[in-house]
Amino acid sequence: MTTKFNFENFYSEKSEEQEISGPAHAKYDFAVAYPAPETIPSEGLLEGLKKGLEREGRDLAYYPHSFGSRELREFIKEKLKNDRGIETTIEEILVTHGSGEANNLVIQNLTDPGDTVITEEFVYLGTLNQLQKAKADIVGTKLDDKGIIPEELDKLINKLKSEGKNIKYLYSIPEFQNPTGSTMPSQRRKEVLQILSKHGLPLLEDDCYVDLRFEGESQDSYKSLDETGSVIHVASFSKLIAPGLRMGYVNAPIEIMKRLNYLKTSGPSQFVSLAIENFLKNEMDSHKEKITALLREKRDAMVSSLGENFGGTGVSWTVPEGGCYLWITFPESVDMAALQQECFDEGVGYLAGDRFSPSGKSGTNSARLCFAYETPEMNREGIGKFAEFMRQKKVI
Ligand SMILES: Cc1ncc(COP(=O)(O)O)c(C=O)c1O
């Protein structure tokens, strides 16, 4: 009989186990971070791909440039200028495997174990996880419904400095923040940049949701307000088109790009780049209009059902002007983490607020609800079911 090989003595110091699990879906799935499945533009992508392959299919014979295709980077350069007021060059644009890879490359380049990284008080789980793996000391700065409160950030930096902490950077999702749905007004962004400049700190701006605005005015990107080159800007095609494409990008000063290039192991798929570039060149505006109109309808359905079912019960929620999520807050004594599994078993999925907290200690009485994935009807119905569950639990 052959003995099974044992790897136990061969793992590197940084190797650790992580459970392998697939997503579990509730009937009313407000826990996910997905866009609306009915908006995936399969035909447009196919047409774009066809056009791209006709033009340069033979180039698939080459391994792609580590920064991504020139044409896609030209497109991104124009998009950054038109949509975000960012003037840049294609040498300062690196196409990545989703913005998740972009964030991780930056984190790997800027973070040593024990370094302090400031994030919003509640932060996107993927980045939280990457920062934890980099062994950062992650500290959340206070938020209100307009995002980071500049004075609180200044106070926090002073406090951390007085404790001798080595603060490396601020990571911020200023537009339709994940998980709270808040958007920072341009004025606050300016103030945050002034505070960071005073303390000599850089900023990692995650602009993942910016294409999903369905009402209100777009706010200036941090990067467009920055005159000193201290902002690294990350964005994605996951929310504008589909996460399954796995494509995002990072825009930063050239010296940073060389560092990112060192850690990047291979160029992004040229095949997917062709589909994205040629689809968006033709249909970006009409596609954006379509998805944002639907997202608005879905948000409205969820918000009106929240009003009908939770109005006057001491529960509050954010009403985002775009993006995919809203943030619901119950009275302080309510433990949303403890109720999560039972509520899921009753058919309603949500993610409890403490999951997004760097300390894991705040946000227990809050939850993130994704309004983007289910249909408007399911949003309405599911919130009714959620309220029924909360009534049974005597929370409302
Ligand atoms: C704020 C934020 N940043 C980055 C990502 C990663 O997205 P992707 O890697 O698909 O571009 C997400 C995904 O939900 C997100 O919410």
The ligand as an SDF file (V2000), in Angstrom:
LIG
                    3D

 16 16  0  0  0  0  0  0  0  0999 V2000
  -15.0030   48.4460   -1.8980 C   0  0  0  0  0  0  0  0  0  0  0  0
  -14.6120   47.2950   -2.7280 C   0  0  0  0  0  0  0  0  0  0  0  0
  -13.3820   47.2660   -3.2410 N   0  0  0  0  0  0  0  0  0  0  0  0
  -12.9660   46.2460   -4.0070 C   0  0  0  0  0  0  0  0  0  0  0  0
  -13.7980   45.1820   -4.2910 C   0  0  0  0  0  0  0  0  0  0  0  0
  -13.2600   44.0650   -5.1250 C   0  0  0  0  0  0  0  0  0  0  0  0
  -13.8970   43.9830   -6.3210 O   0  0  0  0  0  0  0  0  0  0  0  0
  -13.2600   43.3570   -7.6280 P   0  0  0  0  0  0  0  0  0  0  0  0
  -12.0030   42.6310   -7.2500 O   0  0  0  0  0  0  0  0  0  0  0  0
  -14.2910   42.4390   -8.1350 O   0  0  0  0  0  0  0  0  0  0  0  0
  -12.9770   44.5040   -8.5370 O   0  0  0  0  0  0  0  0  0  0  0  0
  -15.1160   45.1750   -3.7910 C   0  0  0  0  0  0  0  0  0  0  0  0
  -16.0340   44.0560   -4.0770 C   0  0  0  0  0  0  0  0  0  0  0  0
  -17.1280   43.9670   -3.6170 O   0  0  0  0  0  0  0  0  0  0  0  0
  -15.5170   46.2550   -2.9850 C   0  0  0  0  0  0  0  0  0  0  0  0
  -16.7390   46.3180   -2.4520 O   0  0  0  0  0  0  0  0  0  0  0  0
  1  2  1  0
  2  3  1  0
  2 15  2  0
  3  4  2  0
  4  5  1  0
  5  6  1  0
  5 12  2  0
  6  7  1  0
  7  8  1  0
  8  9  2  0
  8 10  1  0
  8 11  1  0
 12 13  1  0
 12 15  1  0
 13 14  2  0
 15 16  1  0
M  END
$$$$
